[in-house]
Amino acid sequence: MDVSAPDGIVEGTSGGDLIDDEYTGDPEGDMVDNNDAILPGAAPNDDYIIAGDGNDTVYAGQGDDSVEGGNGNDLIFGEGGNDTLEGDDGNDTIYGDNDPAGGPACDPVSETVDWSHFQTDCGEVKDQTVDLGETKVHFDFQSQDYGAKATLTTAAQYTEAGENFDSCSALQLYGAGGDCGDGVSPTSTTVLTFSSDNSDYTGEVQGLSFRINDLDRSDSYDDHVDIVTLSAVDADGNPVDITIDPEGNQTVTDNGDGTYTITGGDQDTGYLNQDDKIGSVKVTINDPTAKLTIAYSNGGDTDQAISITDMTYDTCPVEDDPGEPGDDSIMGGLGDDVLYGQQGEDTLEGGAGSDSLDGGEGNDTLDGGADADTVYGGDDRDLFIVGSSTDGIGDTLDGGEGGDDYDTLDLQGAGPLRVHSTVTDYDPVSGVSTYAGTVDFLDGSGNVTGTLEFSNMEDVIPCFTPGTLIATPRGEVPAETLREGDKVLTRDNGIQVVRWAGRAEMSRERLMHAPHLKPVLIRKGSLGNDLPERDMMVSPNHRMLVANDKTALYFEEHEVLVAAKHLVANQGVDTVETLGTSYLHFMFDRHEVLLANGSWTESFQPGDQTLGGMGNSQRQEIFEIFPDLQTAKGRDAYHAARKTLKKHEANVLLMS
């Protein structure tokens, strides 16, 4: 057909398309994995696929591909490379890597070893290769005793309803009796070897099935016993399992070395015919098979024979090679989507709708987006992001347990919240705890608006001020709602008025360049006496009140202040990685101790270092309210509410 010049975009139609490396429906002739990608920066197989409307199925193949599913309920496989996959509208299912069902190059084909197609020489079947369609079978007969031979027969065979064996076609194996027929050494060995000239098939066969008939024994009539030993291997020479179902009283022995022996049972009827049920056994080999060996021995005094019916099987298609799995970016868009990251360090975003996300292997980043989502991290170190209370309400998050496991729940930007967590596991070697619990999302008055459930998390990062509850005369309120003029309860001076409230934004980039500013997470109960009542995160220099007998013993002070960074040696207190946070500050007429998340902590104390680290506008705001702080004397006069321990002093307190 006439086509325009390729534009580098593989486009689907408005219907339900199957877009893979055989798709030819693009109006400009672009194809998947055709070495024809021409967009700027694209390697030859970095395809850009727009599936369009309809319920499409897309196999992106090798390369770093971009796929847009468009409207409809789409099924998308990124396959090899670092792909960007977007479902758009509809209830989509997206896999970052390969089809877990295998993705064969073609469908299996059912074929039959029909003995009537084999040639004979003087009535006997000799070595030959027969083309059966997509596969070939090489027949090799080895006589190991005088009189042993293979012939064809059209005598009636025993078969059952539903079996596709020709009841008048069989291979007959004769075995001489006498001294050589000892039942141990075979009188003949028949080997069938499967292969294929079609590159879409492996050459192995699967589901191989046939019957052995007239397999019997007579101790009273003519003193004979039929013995068959079967074995099968795959293309790599590994033994495969064989299932043998006798219809009579034959004995089946698994020899433990990949061979199976069938010994005829005494029928007490003289002899059997090939269509007698009690002389039949059904043989099935489900796994891929490259070679089948049938060793026959007649361990009696007379010549006897067994019959091998036609054999049925399915071909084994070659699996597609989509390339190595990569680090994928998967976006569900609108609708109730199912996203699988599979291998690699993937980023999964559910978008709107009740989505299901599974990170699979690798260090993944998962964001369920709006509505009630189910998010599973899978193996390794995963990061769960809840961008807002609207995103988080109704979510169920499970970090998973496999691989190099350390999962983090990041609640940055989720607004006012309260975390309830319990330790479900603790590794004394690494010192890492695993947590499960719930997150309450709060409105501006501290009322619960919805919840989130989480489990198998090694780190839960609440936002510092958004969600930290400060005790006030009107009850606990989220810290981010406090403004100048609001009243707060203090430990030393009762109700005090907030004179200044400030906020310092700590971006991910800033924290990467200044790791000493990374926040410290103080978990519920880690300071003793069940304090704090809830997890809280503070700046590393923020000081917590510690009051116990040891402080009085070592420092002659019942209450002291300890910087959060000096508490990190304590179990349950950790410096944490985060995508960014906000540090909120409150100043009063004097340095105060206030109640946050049920634990006493300090208000902002201006000093040379803290003021110097501020932006100029915030510093000028403070100087306008507290002009004395512009001088060293004024700053010295704004003294600390408690003694502050140095690092070595804090170590003494924690290790004693």
N, C-alpha and C positions, 0 to 999 in steps of 0.2 A: 504494500500500500504506500501511497505518497505521504511522507511525513516532513515536517519542518526540521530545521537543524536542532539537535538536542540543546536543551536549556539547563541541564543539570538537575532537574527536578523530576522525580518519578511520581506521576499523578495518577490517582485512582479515578473511578467514575462516581456517579451519584448512587450507584447500587452497592451491593455487598461484594467486595473484591477480595481475591486471594493475591496478595502482592508478595512475590518471592523472586528468586533468580530466574524463574521462567515466565514471569509476568511480562506481557508485550502490549498492554493496553494504554501505555502512555502515548499521548498524541504526537509528541516530538521524538519518540523512539528511545527515550531514556530507559535504562534497565538497572536492576539491582545487581551489584557485584559484577559489573560488565566492564570494569576498568574505564568508565566513561564519565566519572564525576569531574565537572569543570568549574564549579563555583570557587571563588577565591579562597585560597588556603586549604582546599580539599585535596586529599590524596586520591588516587584513582578509584578506590572503592568506598570512599566516604560519601555515602548516598544521602540525599535529601528527599524524603518520601512524604507526600501529602496524600493521605488515603481518601479524603473527601467524605461525602455523606455515605450512609449505609453501614451495615454491620460488617466491617472489614476484618480480615486476618492478614497481618503483616509479619514477614520474616525479613529482618533488615540485613542479615548476613554479616560478612566481614567488614572491617573498617569502623571508623568513628562516625556513626550515622545519626541523622536527625529525622525523627518521625512525628508527624502530626496526624492523629487519628481522625479528627473531624467529628461531625455529628454521627450518632449511632453507637451501638454497643460493640466496641472494637476489641480484638484480641491481637496484642502486639508483642513480638519477640525481638529484643535488641540484638541478640546473639553476640558475635565477637566485637571487640573494640569498646571504646568509651563512648557510649551512645547517649543522646538526649531524646527522651521519649515523652510525648504529651498526648493524653487521651482526648482532651477537649470534652465536648458534650457527650452525654450518654454514660451508661454503666460499663466501664471499660475494665479489661483485665490486661495487665502489662507485666511482662517479664524482662528484667534487665539483660538477661543472658539467653540461654537456650531453652527450647521446649523441653520440660521435664519428661515428657512422654517419648522423647528420643529424636523426633524430627527426621524420619528416614527419607532417603532420596526418592523412594518410590514405595508402592504397596507390596506386601508379600503376594506371591502367586502360588496357588495350589497345583502340585504336579504329582505324577504317579510313575513309579517304576513298574511298567507293564511288561511282564516277561514275554508276552507274545511278540514284542518288538526286538527281541534278542535273536541273533543268528546262531544256528547250530552247525556243527561239523560232524558228519556221520552220526547224527542223532544226539551229539553231546554239545553242551554250551562251553565254549572256550573263552579265553581272555579277549575282551573287546571293550570299546567305549561307545556308549549310546547317548545321543542327544535327546534330552527329555523336554526341551523348551528353553527355559532360562538357565537350567543347569544340565550338566552332563554327569553320567555315572560310569566309572570304569569298573568292569567286572574282572576279577582275578580268581581263578579256581586252582587250588593246589591239592593234588592227590597225594596222600601219604600212605596209601595201602593199595594193594592189587585189588582191582574191582571197584574202587571208589570212583564215582563220576557224578556229573551234573547234567540233568536232562530237563526238557520242558514237558509239561503235561496239561491236558485239557480236562482231566478228570475232575468231577465235582469236588469242591472244597467246602469246608465248614466256614461259614461267615455268619455274622449276626446283622439284624436289621439296623440300618443307619451306617454300616461300614461300607466304604467305597472300594472294597476289594472285589475284583472280578472272580466270581465263584467257579469259573472254568479256566483259570489261568494261574499257573504256579511253577516254581522252580523245584525240581525233585532232586534231592541229594541222596545218593546211594552210599552205603557203607558195608564193606565185606565183614562177615563174621569170622569166627575162628580165632587162632592164636593172636593175630594182630589186633583184633577188636577187643582190647582189654578194658575199654571204658576210661582209660587214663590218657593214652596217646590218641590224638584225633586221627581218624581215617581220611578226613579231608578238611580243608580250610577254605572258606569263601570270603573274599574281601571286596566290599563295595566302597569306592572312593568317589566323593562328590566334588564337583568343581563348576566354575562358570566363566564364560568368556565375556559376559555382560558386566561392565564396570559398576552398574547399579546394584549388583548382588555380590555377596561375600564368597559364594560357592558352597558355603555350609547350608544345611537344611535343618529345619526345626519342626517339632511335632511329628517326627518319623513314626509310622505305625504299620504293623503287619501282624500276620498270624503264622505260627508254626503248627502244622497239622500232622496227624499220624505219629505223634510223639508218645510212645508207649513202651510197654515191657510185658514179657510173658515168661514166667518161670516154669510153667507147666506144659505149654504147647510146643514152642520151638526154641525156648531158652535164648531170648534176645532182650536187649535193653538199649533204648535210644538215649544218648547223652549229648546235649548241646551246650556249648560254652559261648556266651556272647560278650563282646566288649565294644565300646565306642569311644572315640576321642574327638575333640574339637580341632580347629585349624592350628592351634598351638601345641597339639599333642596331649592335651590334658584330658583325663578320663571324664566322661559325663555319665550321669545316673541313668539307669535303665529300669523301667517298671515292667514287671512280668506278672500276668494274671492267668493262672492255670484254670482250665475248665474241668479237669479231672483231678486225679490224685497224684499228679506229678510233684516232684520235690524241687524247690527253687532254693539255691544257695548263693548268698552274696559272699564272694571269696575275700572281700576286703581290699583287693588290689585293682579294682576297676573291672573285674570279670565276674560274670554271673553264670552259674551252672544249673541246667535244667535236666533232671533225670526222670525218665518215664516211670510211671507207676504200673504195677501189675493189674491188668484189667480183668483177669480171670475169664476172658471170652475168646481166647485163642489169638486173634489178631484184630486190629482195627482198620477201618478205611479212612481215607483222607477227609471225608465229610462227617465223621463221627465227632460229636461235641466233646466227649470225654478225652479225646486224644489231642485237643487243641489248647494252645496257650496264646494269649494276646501280648504283644510286645509294643511298648510305647517309649519313645525317647523324646522328651519335650525340649531339651536344651539344644543349641546349635551343634550340629554333628558334621564332621568332615569325613569320617571313615567308620564303617561298621564291619566287624569281623565275626563270622559264624563258623565255629569249629564243631564238626559233627563226628561222633564216635559211636559205633555199634559194638557194645560190649557183650555180644552173645555168640552163638555158634552158627547163625544163619545170616544170609544177606538180608538187609532191611533198608528202609528209606524213610525220609521225612519230606514234607512239602513246605515250601516258603511261598505264601500268597503274594500277590501284588503288594507294593508298598506305597503309602501315601505320605505326603509331607508338604510343608510350605517353604518357599525360598526365604532366605535371610537378606533383606535389603541392606545396603551400605548406609550408615548414618551420614547425614550431612556434616560437613566440616565448616561450621560458622566462624571459626577462629577462636582465639583465647578470650575468655570473659574479661570485661574491663570495668572501669569505674563509671557507672552510669548515673545520669540525672533523669528521674522519672517524675512526671507531673500528671496527676489524675484529672485535674480540671473539674468540670461540673459532673454531677451524678455520683452514684454509689460505686466507687471503683475498687478494684483489687490490684495491688501493686506488689511485685516480687523483685527485690534487688538482686537476689542470688549472690554470686561471687563478686568480689571487688569492693572498693570503698564507694558505696553508692549514696546518692541523695534522693530521698523519696518525699514528695509533697502531695498529700491527698487532695487538697483544694476543697471545694464545697461538696457536701454530701457525706453520707455515713460510709466512710472508706475503711478498707482493710489493708494494712501495710505490713510487709514482712521483709526485713532487711537482708536476711540470709547471712552468708559468711562475709567477713570483712568489717572494717570500722565504718559504719554507716551513720548518716544523719537523717533523722526521720521527723517529719512534721505532718500530723494528720490533717491540719487545716480546720475549717469550719465544720460544725455539726459533730455528732457523737461517733468517734472513730475507734477502731481496734488496731493497735500498733504493736508489733512484735519485732524486737531487735535482732533475734537470732544470735549467731556466734559473734565473739570478739567485742571490741570496744565501741559501743554505739552511743550516739548523742540524740536524745529526744528533746525537741523544741516545742514549747507551748507559747505561741506568740501573743495570745490574749486570753482573757477569761472566756470569751465567746468561742475561741478555738478549743479550749480545754474542757469545757463542761460536757460531761457524759463520756469522756474518753476512757478507755482501758488500755494501759501501757504495760508491757512486759519486756524487761530487758533481755531475757534469755540467759542461758547459763553456759553455753559451749565456747570453746576456743580460748583465746586470751581475753578473758571476760572482765570488763570494767565498764559498766553502763552508767550514763549520766542523764538525769532529768533536769533540764534547764528551763526554769520558769521566768526567765528574763522577759519583762514587758507584759507579763500576764496580769498586771494590776494588783489590787489588794487581794491577799490570799493568806491562808493559814495551812501549814503542813502538819499532818499527823502521821508519824512513821514509827515502825517497830523494827528491831533487828531480827531478821529471819535466819541469818547465817553469819559466822565470823571465822576468818582464817587467821589463826594465831601466828603463822609464819609471816604472812605479808602484812598483817594488821588491818586487813580490809574487811569491812562489814557490808552485808547485803541488807537492803531495806525494802519494806513493803508498807503501803499505807494509802492515805487519801489526801487530797488537796481540796480545801474549801475555798471557793472564790467568793469575795466579799464585795458589797457595794460601798459607797462612801460613808455609810453609817456603821459599817462592820457587820451587816447582815449577810448570811450565806445565800448566794444566788445560784449555786450549783457546785457539783463536786467532780473530781477526777480520781480514778483508782490507778495505783501503780504497784509493781512488784519486780523483784530481781534487779533492783537498782543499787549500784555501789556508791552513787553520789547523787544527791538531790540538792540543786542550787535554787533556793528561793531568791527573789529579788530583794535587795537590801532594805530599802525603805518602802517601796510599794509592797505592802503586806505586813511589815513589821508593825505590831500594835503597841502604841504608846498610851500609858495610863494618864487619864485626864479626869477632871471633876465630872464629866459627862460619860465616863466609861472609857474602855479601850477604843482607840480610833487609829486607822491606818496612818502611818507617819507622813505619807505624801500629801495628806489632806491638811496638815498643820501649816498655819501661816502666822505672820507677825500679829501679835495681839491675842492669839489663842492661849488658853491656860492649860498648864501641865502640872501633874503632881510630882514633887521632888522629895528626896529622902530627908534632906536637911532643913528645908525652908518651906515646906508645905506647897501650896499652890503658887506657881510662878508664871509670869507672862513671857511668852516667846518674843524676844526683841528682834531677832533676825533669823530667817530660814533660808538656807542656800542649798544648791544642788550641784554636784560635780559629776559630769558624764564621763565614764571610762569606756572608751571604745575598745574593740578587740585589738585594733592596731596599736593603740596606746599601751595596752597591757602587754602586748608582745614586746614592745620596745622598753617597757619599764616593768619587768616581771615582779619587782619588789612591791608594786602597787596591787597585785592580785588579791582579791578578797579572801577572807577567812570565814569558813563555814563552821559555826558553833552549833552542834546538834543538840536536840532535846535531851536534857538530863546530863550532859557531859561536864557541867560545872559542879555537880553534886547536888543532893537534896532536890532532885527532879528539876533542876534549873539548867538552862532556860526551859520554860514550859513548852516552847515550840522551837523548831530550828530557826536560826537567824544568821544572816550574813553581814559582816561588817568590814570596814577597811582594815588593813593590817595594823595600823597604828591606833585604832579605836580601842579604848580601855574599858575593861569589864571590872566590876567590883567583886573582890574575893574576900570573904569574911569567915574565918574559922580559927580553931585553937592554934594551928600552926603559924598563922600570920602573927598572932600575939607572941608566940614563943620565939620566933626568929627575928621579927622586925619591931617588936614592942608596939605594934599597931593591930587592933582587932580587925580593921578594915583597910584594904589596900586596893590600888588600881593596877591592873596588869594588861599590857597591850596584847591584843588578840594574836599577833604574830609570835609572842612569847608563850602562848598557850597551845601552840600547835603540837608540842610533844605529848599533850594530854589526849587520851583516847576519845574520839568523837569530835576533835577539833582539827580541821585540815585546811590548808591552802588549796584553792580550787581553780580549775580552768573554766573559763566562761567566755562567751561570745561578746561580753560587755556588761557593764552594770552601772548603777547610779549610787553615789554616796551622798546622803542627805545630812545636813548640819543644822543644829539648833543652838542658838545662843541666848543666854539669859543675862541678867545684870551681873551675875557671878557664875563661876563654874559650878554646875549642879550635877547631882546624881539622880537619874530618872529611871523609870521602870519601863523596859521594853521587852515584849514577849515574856513577861513575868520575871525577868532577871534585871538586877540593877546595873546600870551602865552610865557612862559619862555623857554630858552634853559637850558641845564644841568648845574647846579652849584655844583661843588665838595665841600663837607664839611666833617667833621669828620664822621657824621652818614652815608652819602651817600657813601663815599669811603669805610667805614668799612663794608657796606652791599654788596659790590661787590666781585666777585671772584678775586683771586690773579692775574690771567693773565690779566684781564681787568684793574685792579688797576695799574699794572706795565706798561701797555701800556700808561696810562695817565701820569704816573710819567716820562716816557721817553720823552713825548711831553712837559709836564709842570713840570720840575724837582722841581720848587719852591713849588709845592703842597705837597712835602714830609715833609714840616715843617708847624707848626701851623701858623707862621708868613706869609708864602706864601699862605696858605689857607685863612687867614683873608684878605689878599690883593685882593683876587678874590671875591670882594664884590658884593652884589645883585644889580641888575639894578633898583629895586624899593623897597620901604618899603614893608615888608611882614606883613600882619595882623595875629595876634594871634587868637585863636578860639573865645574868648569872644568878640574881636573886630569885627570879621567877623559876629558874631551873631547880634551885634548892627547894622551893615550895612544892613543885610538881613531883620531884623524885623522892621526897621524904615520906 
